[in-house]
């Protein structure tokens, strides 16, 4: 591997299990193995990759500046996202949208999920009362919370006080109307863990040629386990599967290009073929349900 190829060896310590790769990785012949943003889910997978010889592109000065810029856009300690300031009107929350409330009190790390009921500009934001395990959570009027929400491709955060908690005609709360919110862009490659059975076809109208299970999913693609070798790198297949979110169900049939091929053990320790897949253009309804699936996961995982 010559230095003029701008590839440098990847150390094992640079790959964190269960976290998106911060760079694309290649073999010694410069073949792409994994795209930036893909997950490495087991120590065994990391060991296999390292043994094969793993390389990444060497950061150029402008790339380093870009990385620093991306780092600045990450949530800071304490869970306060850094990003552009938007007016609350620009967020365009709708009834039924999910919010997450975190008490801004020392020693309290709980996060409660609520839903938007409506907006009374410029007085209050009406939301459902938090419920955990079927039990209503006591909240105190005047208490301040960090509120997180998703809008379009942005994750937003703002502070709000509980103006009034009501029990009749059903439990709900008035939150103070925020002047502005902090917004941080969500990447298309952000994924959510999944367990979705997939039928594989060689052509759009062809018979089923294989099957697998999607283990993580994004609007742009997925990672899939299969007990069989369903295809080779850069081959285009057709996938059909159902995405379920609460009471919603969406049937997806899309072409997908195999971007990476490998092997790893599944949760039961069974050896599986694993494929990194890039979807074709999805219908709007399909994109929306996948985005909502990712958003719900990010709400649970956000710091």
N, C-alpha and C positions, 0 to 999 in steps of 0.2 A: 504493500500500500504506500504509494508515494504521497508526499505532503502536498504536491501541486493539485491533487484531486480534492483538496479541502475537506477530507474526511479524517476524523481522529477516533481512536478506540474509545468505546464506552465502558466505563467501570461499573461494576455491579451496584456500587453505592449510589449511582446516578439514577437507578430505576427503583421506584417505590411501588411495592405491591399494592394493588387496589386503587392507585391514583393514575390519572391521565399522563401519558408520556409527554414531557416538555419539549420533545424534539422527535423527528422521524429517524428511524434506525435502518441501517443497510448492512448487507453482508460484504465480504471482501471484494466481490465483483461488482459492487455498487448496485445490487438489486435491492429494491425497497422491501423490507420485511414487515415493518409496522409504521403506520402513519402517526404523526403527532396528534395527541389527544386520545389514542387508543389505550385501553386498560391492560395491564399485566396482572393476572389474578392469582397466580401461584408462584411459590419459590422455585418449583420445578421448571416452570416456563422460563423464569429468569435464568436459571442454570443452563438450560438447553440453549438459549439464545447466546449467552456468553461463551459457551463451549464452541459454538459455530463460528464465533468471531463477529463481533458487533461493532458498528461504527456509526457516527453521526457527523453531520456537517459542522465544520469549524465555524464558530461565530465570528463574523466580520464586525468591525467597529459599529457600522450602522445597525447590524443585527443586535449587538449588545445594547445599543440605545433603545431599540424596539423592545427588547426583553425588559429593560428597566421601566419603560413606559407601561408595559403590560403588568409588571409587578405593582406599580403604583395604583393601577386600577383595581387590584384585588381588595377584598374586605380587610380593613385594618383590625387590630386586636380590639376585642370588645364588641365585635359584630357590627361595626358601623361602616357600611360600604362607602368607598371613595369613588366618585365619578361626577358626571355633570349634574347640575341642579336643574330641576324642572318644576314648573308650577303644578300644583295638585290637579288642576283641570286637565293638564296634558296626560296624566296617567289614565284617565277615562275608565275608572273602575265601574263595573257593572254588577247588578244584583246576582248573587251566586258565586262571585269571584272569591277565591280563598285568600285569607290573610293569616299571618302568624304574629302573635303577640308575645313579647318577652318583657317581663317586669324589669324596670330600670332601678333595681334596688340591690345593694351589695349582698352577695351570697345567694341570690336567687337566679337560677339558670333555667327555670321551667320555660317552655314554649307552648303556647296554646293556639290551636287552630280554630278560626271563626270564619264566617262567611258574610259578605256584604249584603245588607238588606236594601240600602239606598243612601243617597247623598243629599243633604239639605244645605246647599251652598248659601252663605258662607258660615253656617252655624255648626253643623255636626255631620259626622259620618256614622250611620246606623249599621250595627253589626250584630250577629247572633252572640249569645253569651257562651263562654267556653265550657265545654263538657269533656270530661275525661272518664273513660270506662263507664259511661252512662250516668255519671254523677255531675251535677252542676258545680262549677268552681266558683267559690266566693271571691268577688272582686270589690275593691273599695273605691267609692267615688273620690276623684281627685288624684288617684294613683296614675303615674306616668308609665307608658309602655313604649318600647321600640316596636314599630309595626313594619312588617315586610309584606310586599305584594309583588305580583308579576303583571307586566303590561307589555303586550307585543313581544319584543325580544329583550326587554329590560327587566332586571330585578330592582325593585324600588324599596326605599326605607325612609321612614319619618317617625318623629316622636309625636305622641298624642296622649292627652289625659282622658280619663273616664269622666265625662261630665255627669252622667246619670246612668245607673243600672236599674232596669225595670224587670219585673217578673210577670206583669200582666199586659196584654192578653197571653203573652208567652215571654220567656226570658230573652231580653235583648239589651243592648247598651248604646248610648250616645258617646262617640269619641269626638274630641275637639277637632275642628276643621284645620288641617295644616296649611301653612302659607306656601311651603315648598317641600320637595322631596329630593333625595339623592338617588340617582339612577345609574345602574351599571349594566353594560351590554352583556347579553348572554350569547355565547358562541353557538353556531349551528351544530358543532361537534359534541356539545354537552349531552351526556347520556344518562339513562336511568337503567338500573338492573331490571331484568325481566325474566320470565319463564313462559315463552310462547312457542307452541308447536307450529312448525312451518312445513308446508308441502313444497317440493322443488320440482320444477318442470324445465325441460331443455328449451322449449319454445312457448310462446304465449298460449297457443291452443293445443300444445302437445300433452301426452299423458304424463302422469306423475312419475318422475324418475328417481326420486329420493325424498328424504325427510330429515328434519333436524329440529333443534330447539334454540331460539334466540335467547341469549343470556344477558345482553344489554342492547339498548335501542336508542337511536337518535333520529332526528328528522333526516339526516344525511345518510344513515346506514345502520349497521348492526354487527354484532359478533354472534356467531352461531356455532353450536356443537352439532356434530353428526357422527353416527357410528360408521358411516360410509364416506368414501372419497367422492364427493358430488361434483367436483370439477377442479380445474387448474387455475393458476394465477392469470388474471386478465380475461378469463372466460365470462361471458354474460349468460346468466340463468334467469328464470322467472320464478318468483316466490309468491306464495299466497298464504295469508295468515290473518287471524283476528286479533285486534287490539281492544281490550276491555278496560274501561275506566268508570268505576261505580256502576251506574245503570246504563252507561253508554257502551255501544259496541260498533266497531267499524271494521269492515272487511277490506283488506289491503291485498292487491295484486300488482306487482311491480317488477320490472326488470332490475337486476342487480349484478354489478360487476364484482368478481372476486378479486380483492386487492391484496389479501394476505392469506397464506395457507400454513398451517402448522399442526402440532399435536400437543395435547395436554390432558391431565386427569380432571374429570368432573368432580362434583361434590362427593360422589360415592366412591371416588378413587378409580373409576373406570376410564380406560384410555379412550380418548375421543379425537377425531379430526376437528380442528377449529378454523373457522373462516372469518376473515374481515370483509364485510360486504358494503358496497356503495350503492345506494338506491338510485333509481331513475327519478324523474319528476313525479312527485306525489300529488294527488288531488287535494284541494284545499281542506276538505273534511278529514282526510287522512293525516295531513300535516297538523291540523289543529288538535286531534286527539293524541298524537304522539307528543306534540309540544306540551300539552297539559299533563301527560304522564311524566315527562321530564321535569316540569315545573313543580309538581307535587313532590317528586323526589328531592329537588333542590330546596323546597320549603322545609323538609324534614332534616336535610343535611346542613343547611346554612348555619354559619356560626353566629 
